[in-house]
Amino acid sequence: MFSRYFFLGTLFLVLVFSTTESYSLPENKSYYIHPDTGLNITQLLSKYGYPFENHIVQTKDGYLLTLHRMPHGRQNISYSGRPAVLLVHGLLSQSTDFVNGGPEKSISYLLADRGYDVWLLNCRGNTHSRRHISLDPDVDKEKFWDFSWHEMGIYDLPNTIDYILNITNQDALFYIGHSQGTTAFFVMASLLPKYNGKIRHMSALAPSALFSNNMDIKFRTLANFRNELQVASVILNIHEFLGHMDLYLNLVKKFCLKGMETYSLCEALYVLGVGYSPTEFNMTLLPVMVSNSPSGFSVKQGFHYLQLFSNGGLFRQYDHGSLINWITYGAPTPPNYNLSNIVAPVTLHYAMKDQLADYKDAEILATLLPNASKRMVPVENFTHLDFLWGNHVKPLIYDYILNEMEKY
């Protein structure tokens, strides 16, 4: 999941660097830029010799989701009998973030080469799934963007799972989610318990459901002012935030390449937004990351998360205010998601220094799930985005996941 850390880091970059119009690059000086910069998922898979398929899933409420598939690896091209695995991204993220770390590191390539049929979902509202059968995201803003990760859990995931199982003629699949990809899973498995039977095993990277122990000043401040922010979003008619633009990559190429005078400032801003992981993140990958992300989100998604920061550690549905809650839920407060309904086997992978998904909350979550195991990343300075792009994410996490999946 691109977390809200990346949103903050990007926002800081935009605010700071948009005021530096007089800055220009030194003449006759070249800087290293990663060769995968500017490539989309189709181009990346083609470059590295992996197959690619594009599928469209229509949800019950009319959203058109783009589902990307890697049906096999570079060597074994047989379709038959390959277990299906669904990967679901986080907030501000999309399918490309599961492949842009390269074949030696990214989980999608590793799964495909290991013999899995890999499916990468793009949840409603991101760059690839900004469509609906009747609503225009730019014209019908209020209606199109009226969703949070709750709707992803009750529509996007179950409709996608049924689509994959129908195509592959299988009864169940593996699920790997990062951040919001775990939140939506917990919604689905709690409210639609029959889907637990369609999950062989779920790997939760940076599980995000409880936030009572998260004391990060950035998020606590936003949570404290969420009502004011909601009013402002209505007044300003803002329903989508941080949709993808070329601006992000242009800023990084202009200010954040190694050797530039502003390179250290970029590093500092990244650490401020994402966290400090000196052994895990290589800044040379930043241009690749922003080539496709951030990918936009509904402001309602963000507000739903901010509500979780302020509700005493409860994992519950969207709070519309007491009056609308009475109409919607028949009570003044929204209902909690029943985590005891989640009986699918789940492994929680969490990190000590993850500024968004606090390790204490992950450990509490493990006690509330009937069939869960937990595993802390054995590196202290490991952050939210390192679950996707950490230098040692393969030996630290992915190898464990691959070996665990073989048991199911």
Secondary structure, 3 states (H helix, E strand, C coil): CCCHHHHHHHHHHHHHHCCCCCCCCCCCCCCCCCCCCCCCHHHHHHHCCCCCEEEEEECCCCEEEEEEEECCCCCCCCCCCCCEEEEECCCCCCHHHHCCCCCCCCHHHHHHHHCCEEEEECCCCCHHHCCECCCCCCCCHHHHCCCCHHHHHHHHHHHHHHHHHHHHCCCCEEEEEECHHHHHHHHHHHHCHHHHHHEEEEEEECCCCCCCCCCCHHHHHHHHCHHHHHHHHHHCCCCEECCCCHHHHHHHHHHCCCCCCCHHHHHHHHHHHHCCCCCCCCHHHHHHHCCCCCCCEEHHHHHHHHHHHCCCCCCECCCCCHHHHHHHHCCCCCCECCHHHCCCCEEEEECCCCCCCCHHHHHHHHHHCCCEEEEECCCCCCCCCHHHHCCCHHHHHHHHHHHHHCCC
